[in-house]
Amino acid sequence: MEYLLTILLENAYLSLFLNSFLASTLLPLGSEGILAYFTSQEMNVFTLILIATTGNYLGSVVNYYIGLKGSETILHKSIKFNDIEIKKSKEKFRKFGPAILFFSWVPIIGDPLTFVAGLLKYNFKKFTIYVLLGKAFRYIIVVLITFNVLSL
C-alpha cells in the first residue's frame, strides 16, 4: 500500500488527471477520493482543481463525441427510437439543457447526460460552459469539505 501511495504522489498530477478523465466516461469510477487525498497532502489546491476539472471535462467530451458520432447507429438500430421520440427528446433537452448539463458531475446520472448531449447534437459551446462550471463546482466543494475535515 505504501508503494502505491508513493507512486501516486510522485505522479500526482498525472494520476489525478487520468483518474478524473476516466471517472467522467461511462466507466464506474470516482475521482473525489484521489482529489481529497492530494488535498490532504498540502498540494496546491488551485492546480489540483484545475487538473481534475480539465480531466473530467475532457472525459465528458469523449462521451459527447461518442453520442454525436454514434447517433444514427445508436438511435435507430440499438435503442430503436422513432423520429417523433427523437424530436421530443431534443425539445426537452434544449429546454432544460443548460441546467441539466451543470449537473453532469452528479454520480450515476451525470455521465450519461453528456452522452445524450452528443446524441442530440446539443450546442458544443453551451455544453462546454455548463459542463466546465458543474465539474469545477464539484471539485471546489470536495476541496472545501476536505479542508473542513482536516481542521477537525
Backbone hydrogen bonds, N-H to C=O, Kabsch-Sander energy under -0.5 kcal/mol:
donor,donor_aa,acceptor,acceptor_aa,energy
5,L,1,M,-2.1
6,T,2,E,-2.1
7,I,3,Y,-2.2
8,L,4,L,-2.5
9,L,5,L,-2.5
10,E,6,T,-2.4
11,N,7,I,-1.5
12,A,9,L,-1.2
15,S,11,N,-3.2
16,L,12,A,-2.8
17,F,13,Y,-2.4
18,L,14,L,-2.8
19,N,15,S,-2.6
20,S,16,L,-2.7
21,F,17,F,-2.7
22,L,18,L,-2.7
23,A,19,N,-2.2
24,S,20,S,-0.9
24,S,21,F,-0.9
25,T,22,L,-1.1
27,L,22,L,-0.5
29,L,27,L,-1.9
35,L,31,S,-1.6
36,A,32,E,-2.7
37,Y,33,G,-2.4
38,F,34,I,-2.5
39,T,35,L,-2.3
40,S,36,A,-2.2
41,Q,37,Y,-0.9
42,E,39,T,-1.6
43,M,38,F,-1.4
48,L,44,N,-2.2
49,I,45,V,-2.7
50,L,46,F,-2.2
51,I,47,T,-2.6
52,A,48,L,-2.7
53,T,49,I,-2.6
54,T,50,L,-2.4
55,G,51,I,-2.6
56,N,52,A,-2.5
57,Y,53,T,-2.7
58,L,54,T,-2.6
59,G,55,G,-1.9
60,S,56,N,-1.7
61,V,57,Y,-2.0
62,V,58,L,-1.7
63,N,59,G,-1.8
64,Y,60,S,-2.6
65,Y,61,V,-2.9
66,I,62,V,-2.6
67,G,63,N,-2.4
68,L,64,Y,-2.9
69,K,65,Y,-3.1
70,G,66,I,-2.0
71,S,68,L,-0.6
74,I,70,G,-3.3
75,L,71,S,-2.8
76,H,72,E,-1.9
77,K,73,T,-2.0
78,S,73,T,-1.5
79,I,74,I,-3.0
81,F,75,L,-2.6
86,I,82,N,-2.1
87,K,83,D,-2.2
88,K,84,I,-2.2
89,S,85,E,-2.4
90,K,86,I,-2.4
91,E,87,K,-2.2
92,K,88,K,-2.3
93,F,89,S,-2.6
94,R,90,K,-2.5
95,K,91,E,-2.1
96,F,92,K,-2.5
97,G,93,F,-1.9
100,I,96,F,-2.9
101,L,97,G,-3.3
102,F,98,P,-1.6
103,F,99,A,-0.8
103,F,100,I,-1.0
104,S,101,L,-1.8
105,W,102,F,-0.6
106,V,103,F,-1.6
109,I,107,P,-2.1
110,G,106,V,-2.5
113,L,109,I,-1.3
114,T,110,G,-1.3
115,F,111,D,-1.4
116,V,112,P,-2.8
117,A,113,L,-2.1
118,G,114,T,-1.3
119,L,115,F,-2.4
120,L,116,V,-2.5
121,K,118,G,-1.6
122,Y,117,A,-3.3
127,F,123,N,-2.5
128,T,124,F,-2.8
129,I,125,K,-2.2
130,Y,126,K,-2.4
131,V,127,F,-2.6
132,L,128,T,-2.5
133,L,129,I,-2.2
134,G,130,Y,-2.2
135,K,131,V,-2.8
136,A,132,L,-2.7
137,F,133,L,-2.4
138,R,134,G,-2.1
139,Y,135,K,-2.1
140,I,136,A,-2.5
141,I,137,F,-2.3
142,V,138,R,-2.3
143,V,139,Y,-2.2
144,L,140,I,-2.5
145,I,141,I,-2.7
146,T,142,V,-2.3
147,F,143,V,-2.5
148,N,144,L,-2.2
149,V,145,I,-2.6
150,L,146,T,-2.6
151,S,147,F,-1.5
152,L,149,V,-1.3
